[in-house]
Amino acid sequence: MSLTDTKILPKTLPKTFDAGRALELARSTLQIEADAIIALKNRISDSASDPFAQAVSLLLTCSGRVVVSGIGKSGHIARKFAATLASTGTPALFIHPAEAAHGDLGMVTEDDAFIAISNSGETAELMAIVPIIKRMGASLIAMTGNDASALAQLATVHLNVGVEQEACPLNLAPTASTTATLAMGDALAVALLDARGFREEDFARSHPGGALGRRLLTHVRDVMRSGEAIPAVTADVSLSTALLEITRKGIAMTAVVDDKFHAVGVFTDGDLRRLIEQVQDFTKLTIADVMHANPRTIGADQLAVDAVHMMEQFRINQLLVTDADGTLVGALHIHDLTRAKVI
């Protein structure tokens, strides 16, 4: 795509535009923000008394919720931080400090932990409600860029997220400072989820609409074919009868069962194609003569993603579903998993 593509850019670029300058600023911005995050990393010590460790400990022992607040660009970071905590096992919510001063403070209880985010540490809207938070008895964690600020001094734990400079050429627009604060919030969330023993399954439960939720919450029983939809014949039937069953059920295979409906074999379309190359007369064959004994099976209570892994490992497109006694309870085709968006 060229700079002259009129569908993307205006017909005439501003005279002040300098591509070289733009690229230089891009590299400079990324470097400044990367340096800011590295500085945060180096600021965290190995001591259990480090403010970061204290903050994690305070949040782990909080019997209520984590309430995160900030205004302006810090407010956007606070919203994201609260959302990350909530989705990784720590009940959390965001409140706007100005709205808190007009009634929303009623959402905060003495059992909560309050995280106040302000680069200056002097934000008027936050400072108007912090004394009330303190009197209420809620724990206060401050994330600021100034150890000497009023907010830092009032906090139970203060996390210094200060940066040497903003990436903005004017050193005005919050850029490196918001990046550093965002990274510190992520670091807290990761430390908390690890300490809580938070697992993939837990994450999926709070993201049921996403791809991970489908993969980790969908079981074989949810997508398998059952009842009359299961293709099945007994071992003594002719190959022709078995082929009719495959055609009727439309799953490109049939299970072979004994008189107790235990799965003892399987025959697929692929087996048929290979058989055609070797045998001319099918009339005398029974399904027992050509089936695969001891077929691959999976349990109905296993995750559907486990079925995907089995199919990939053994390069097959179908699986029989059996219970603990080997009784056939379902059949599964790779298309069933595709329709369920497991793959």
C-alpha positions as CSV (number, residue, x, y, z in Angstrom):
1,M,0.0,0.0,0.0
2,S,1.5,3.4,-1.0
3,L,1.1,6.8,0.6
4,T,-0.8,7.9,-2.6
5,D,-3.6,5.4,-1.9
6,T,-6.5,7.9,-1.8
7,K,-8.8,5.4,-0.1
8,I,-6.6,5.5,3.0
9,L,-5.0,9.0,3.1
10,P,-6.1,12.4,2.0
11,K,-5.1,13.5,-1.5
12,T,-2.6,15.9,-0.2
13,L,-0.5,15.2,2.9
14,P,0.1,18.2,5.2
15,K,3.2,20.1,4.3
16,T,4.5,19.6,7.8
17,F,4.4,15.8,7.5
18,D,7.9,14.2,7.6
19,A,7.9,10.4,7.4
20,G,11.5,10.3,8.7
21,R,10.5,12.3,11.8
22,A,7.4,10.1,12.4
23,L,9.5,7.0,12.3
24,E,12.1,8.5,14.6
25,L,9.4,9.5,17.1
26,A,7.9,6.0,16.9
27,R,11.2,4.4,17.8
28,S,11.8,7.0,20.5
29,T,8.3,6.5,22.1
30,L,8.7,2.7,22.2
31,Q,12.2,3.0,23.7
32,I,11.1,5.5,26.4
33,E,8.1,3.4,27.4
34,A,10.2,0.2,27.4
35,D,12.8,2.0,29.6
36,A,10.0,3.1,32.0
37,I,8.9,-0.5,32.5
38,I,12.5,-1.7,33.0
39,A,12.9,1.0,35.6
40,L,9.8,-0.3,37.4
41,K,11.2,-3.9,37.3
42,N,14.5,-2.7,38.9
43,R,12.6,-0.8,41.6
44,I,11.1,-4.0,43.0
45,S,13.4,-5.7,45.5
46,D,13.7,-9.3,46.7
47,S,12.5,-8.4,50.2
48,A,9.2,-9.5,51.6
49,S,8.8,-6.0,52.9
50,D,8.9,-4.5,49.4
51,P,5.8,-2.4,48.8
52,F,4.8,-4.7,45.9
53,A,4.9,-7.8,48.1
54,Q,2.9,-5.8,50.7
55,A,0.3,-4.8,48.2
56,V,-0.1,-8.4,47.0
57,S,-0.4,-9.6,50.6
58,L,-3.0,-6.9,51.4
59,L,-5.1,-7.8,48.3
60,L,-4.9,-11.6,49.1
61,T,-6.2,-11.1,52.6
62,C,-9.0,-8.6,51.6
63,S,-12.3,-10.2,52.5
64,G,-14.3,-7.7,50.3
65,R,-13.7,-6.5,46.8
66,V,-10.9,-4.4,45.2
67,V,-12.2,-1.0,44.3
68,V,-10.0,0.8,41.7
69,S,-10.3,4.6,41.0
70,G,-8.7,7.3,39.0
71,I,-9.6,10.2,36.7
72,G,-8.6,11.2,33.2
73,K,-5.9,8.9,31.7
74,S,-5.4,7.3,35.1
75,G,-9.1,6.5,35.1
76,H,-8.8,4.6,31.8
77,I,-5.9,2.6,33.3
78,A,-7.9,2.0,36.5
79,R,-10.8,0.6,34.5
80,K,-8.6,-1.8,32.7
81,F,-6.9,-2.8,35.9
82,A,-10.2,-3.5,37.6
83,A,-11.3,-5.6,34.6
84,T,-8.1,-7.6,34.6
85,L,-8.4,-8.3,38.3
86,A,-12.1,-9.4,37.9
87,S,-11.3,-11.8,35.1
88,T,-8.4,-13.4,36.9
89,G,-10.0,-14.4,40.2
90,T,-10.0,-11.1,42.3
91,P,-13.5,-9.5,42.6
92,A,-13.0,-5.9,41.6
93,L,-14.8,-2.9,40.3
94,F,-14.0,0.6,39.0
95,I,-15.6,3.8,40.5
96,H,-15.1,7.3,39.1
97,P,-13.9,9.5,41.9
98,A,-16.2,12.4,41.0
99,E,-19.2,10.1,41.0
100,A,-18.0,8.5,44.3
101,A,-18.2,12.0,45.9
102,H,-21.9,12.1,44.8
103,G,-23.1,8.8,46.1
104,D,-21.1,6.0,44.5
105,L,-18.9,5.9,47.6
106,G,-21.7,3.8,49.0
107,M,-20.3,0.9,47.0
108,V,-17.2,0.8,49.2
109,T,-17.2,-1.1,52.5
110,E,-14.7,-1.4,55.3
111,D,-13.9,-4.9,54.1
112,D,-12.7,-3.6,50.7
113,A,-9.3,-2.6,49.4
114,F,-9.2,0.7,47.6
115,I,-6.6,1.3,44.9
116,A,-6.2,5.0,44.0
117,I,-4.3,5.8,40.8
118,S,-2.9,9.3,40.2
119,N,0.4,10.2,38.6
120,S,0.8,13.4,40.6
121,G,-0.7,11.9,43.8
122,E,-2.5,15.2,44.3
123,T,-5.7,14.7,42.2
124,A,-8.4,16.8,43.8
125,E,-11.2,14.4,43.0
126,L,-9.4,11.5,44.7
127,M,-8.2,13.5,47.6
128,A,-11.8,14.5,48.3
129,I,-12.8,10.9,49.0
130,V,-9.6,9.3,50.3
131,P,-10.1,10.6,53.9
132,I,-13.6,9.1,53.9
133,I,-12.1,5.8,52.7
134,K,-9.6,5.9,55.5
135,R,-12.2,6.7,58.2
136,M,-14.3,3.8,56.8
137,G,-11.5,1.4,57.6
138,A,-10.9,0.2,54.0
139,S,-7.2,-0.5,53.1
140,L,-5.7,2.0,50.7
141,I,-3.1,1.2,48.0
142,A,-1.8,4.2,46.1
143,M,-0.2,4.1,42.7
144,T,1.5,7.4,42.0
145,G,4.6,8.9,40.5
146,N,5.5,10.9,43.6
147,D,6.6,9.3,47.0
148,A,6.1,12.7,48.7
149,S,2.6,13.3,47.4
150,A,-0.4,13.6,49.7
151,L,-1.9,10.4,48.3
152,A,1.3,8.4,48.9
153,Q,1.5,9.6,52.5
154,L,-2.0,8.6,53.3
155,A,-1.8,5.1,51.7
156,T,-1.4,1.9,53.6
157,V,0.9,0.8,50.7
158,H,2.4,3.1,48.1
159,L,3.6,1.8,44.7
160,N,5.9,4.3,43.0
161,V,5.2,4.2,39.2
162,G,7.0,7.4,38.4
163,V,8.9,7.8,35.2
164,E,11.9,10.0,34.2
165,Q,10.1,11.4,31.2
166,E,7.0,11.1,29.1
167,A,7.3,9.9,25.5
168,C,5.4,13.0,24.4
169,P,8.0,15.4,22.8
170,L,6.4,18.1,24.9
171,N,6.8,15.9,28.0
172,L,3.1,16.7,28.7
173,A,0.7,14.0,27.4
174,P,0.6,11.0,29.7
175,T,2.4,8.3,27.7
176,A,5.2,6.6,29.5
177,S,3.6,7.2,32.9
178,T,0.3,5.5,31.8
179,T,2.3,2.6,30.3
180,A,4.2,2.1,33.5
181,T,1.0,2.2,35.6
182,L,-0.7,-0.3,33.3
183,A,2.3,-2.6,33.5
184,M,2.3,-2.4,37.3
185,G,-1.4,-3.2,37.4
186,D,-0.7,-6.3,35.2
187,A,2.1,-7.3,37.5
188,L,-0.2,-7.2,40.5
189,A,-2.9,-9.1,38.7
190,V,-0.5,-11.9,37.6
191,A,1.1,-12.2,41.1
192,L,-2.5,-12.5,42.6
193,L,-3.7,-15.1,40.2
194,D,-0.6,-17.2,40.8
195,A,-1.0,-16.9,44.6
196,R,-4.7,-17.9,44.3
197,G,-3.9,-20.9,42.2
198,F,-6.0,-19.5,39.4
199,R,-6.2,-22.0,36.5
200,E,-7.2,-22.0,32.9
201,E,-10.6,-23.5,33.9
202,D,-11.2,-20.6,36.3
203,F,-10.4,-18.1,33.5
204,A,-12.7,-19.9,31.1
205,R,-15.6,-19.6,33.6
206,S,-15.3,-15.9,33.6
207,H,-15.0,-15.8,29.8
208,P,-17.7,-18.3,28.6
209,G,-18.3,-16.3,25.4
210,G,-14.7,-16.5,24.2
211,A,-12.8,-19.1,22.4
212,L,-11.0,-20.2,25.5
213,G,-14.3,-20.6,27.3
214,R,-15.6,-22.8,24.5
215,R,-12.5,-24.9,24.6
216,L,-12.4,-25.4,28.3
217,L,-16.1,-25.6,29.2
218,T,-17.4,-27.7,26.4
219,H,-17.5,-31.5,27.1
220,V,-17.8,-34.4,24.7
221,R,-21.4,-35.0,25.9
222,D,-22.3,-31.5,24.8
223,V,-21.4,-32.2,21.1
224,M,-21.5,-35.9,20.6
225,R,-24.2,-37.8,18.6
226,S,-26.3,-40.0,20.8
227,G,-29.3,-42.3,20.7
228,E,-30.6,-43.1,17.3
229,A,-28.0,-40.9,15.7
230,I,-25.2,-43.3,16.7
231,P,-24.1,-45.5,13.8
232,A,-23.8,-49.1,15.2
233,V,-24.0,-52.7,13.9
234,T,-23.2,-56.0,15.4
235,A,-20.2,-58.0,14.4
236,D,-22.1,-60.7,12.5
237,V,-23.8,-58.4,9.9
238,S,-22.6,-58.3,6.4
239,L,-20.3,-55.5,5.1
240,S,-23.1,-54.3,2.9
241,T,-25.4,-53.9,5.9
242,A,-22.7,-51.9,7.7
243,L,-22.3,-49.7,4.7
244,L,-26.0,-48.9,4.7
245,E,-25.7,-47.9,8.4
246,I,-22.8,-45.6,7.5
247,T,-24.9,-44.0,4.8
248,R,-28.0,-43.6,7.0
249,K,-26.2,-42.0,9.9
250,G,-24.0,-39.7,7.8
251,I,-20.9,-39.7,10.0
252,A,-18.6,-41.6,7.6
253,M,-18.2,-44.6,10.0
254,T,-20.0,-47.2,12.1
255,A,-19.3,-48.6,15.4
256,V,-19.3,-52.4,15.9
257,V,-20.9,-53.6,19.1
258,D,-21.5,-56.9,21.0
259,D,-24.8,-58.0,22.4
260,K,-24.3,-55.7,25.5
261,F,-23.7,-52.7,23.2
262,H,-20.0,-52.6,24.1
263,A,-17.8,-51.1,21.4
264,V,-15.6,-53.8,20.0
265,G,-14.7,-52.3,16.6
266,V,-15.0,-49.5,14.1
267,F,-15.2,-49.2,10.3
268,T,-14.8,-46.0,8.4
269,D,-15.1,-44.6,4.9
270,G,-11.3,-44.5,4.8
271,D,-11.2,-48.3,5.6
272,L,-13.7,-48.9,2.7
273,R,-11.5,-47.0,0.2
274,R,-8.5,-49.0,1.2
275,L,-10.5,-52.2,1.1
276,I,-11.7,-51.6,-2.5
277,E,-8.0,-51.7,-3.6
278,Q,-7.6,-55.2,-2.2
279,V,-10.9,-57.0,-2.4
280,Q,-13.1,-57.5,-5.5
281,D,-16.0,-59.4,-4.0
282,F,-17.6,-58.0,-0.8
283,T,-20.6,-60.3,-0.7
284,K,-19.0,-62.9,1.6
285,L,-17.5,-60.4,4.0
286,T,-18.9,-59.6,7.4
287,I,-18.0,-56.4,9.3
288,A,-16.0,-58.5,11.8
289,D,-13.7,-59.5,8.9
290,V,-12.7,-55.9,8.1
291,M,-13.3,-53.8,11.2
292,H,-10.6,-52.3,13.4
293,A,-10.8,-54.0,16.8
294,N,-10.2,-52.1,20.0
295,P,-11.2,-48.7,18.6
296,R,-10.2,-45.3,19.9
297,T,-12.7,-44.1,22.5
298,I,-13.3,-41.2,24.7
299,G,-15.5,-40.5,27.8
300,A,-18.5,-38.3,27.6
301,D,-17.4,-36.3,30.6
302,Q,-14.0,-35.4,29.1
303,L,-13.4,-32.0,27.5
304,A,-14.2,-31.7,23.9
305,V,-10.7,-30.3,23.4
306,D,-9.3,-33.6,24.5
307,A,-11.1,-35.2,21.6
308,V,-9.5,-32.7,19.3
309,H,-6.1,-33.7,20.7
310,M,-6.8,-37.4,20.2
311,M,-7.9,-36.9,16.6
312,E,-4.8,-34.9,15.8
313,Q,-2.5,-37.4,17.5
314,F,-4.0,-40.5,15.8
315,R,-4.9,-38.7,12.5
316,I,-8.5,-39.7,12.7
317,N,-11.8,-37.9,12.1
318,Q,-14.2,-39.9,14.3
319,L,-14.2,-41.1,17.9
320,L,-16.5,-43.5,19.7
321,V,-17.8,-42.3,23.1
322,T,-18.1,-45.0,25.8
323,D,-18.8,-45.1,29.5
324,A,-16.6,-46.7,32.2
325,D,-17.8,-50.2,31.2
326,G,-17.1,-49.7,27.5
327,T,-20.7,-49.3,26.6
328,L,-21.2,-47.2,23.5
329,V,-23.0,-43.9,24.5
330,G,-22.1,-41.6,21.6
331,A,-20.2,-40.9,18.4
332,L,-18.2,-37.9,17.5
333,H,-17.0,-36.5,14.2
334,I,-14.5,-33.7,13.7
335,H,-17.2,-31.6,12.1
336,D,-19.2,-31.7,15.3
337,L,-16.3,-30.1,17.1
338,T,-16.0,-27.5,14.3
339,R,-19.6,-26.6,14.5
340,A,-19.3,-26.2,18.3
341,K,-16.3,-23.8,17.6
342,V,-14.0,-26.0,19.8
343,I,-11.6,-25.9,16.8
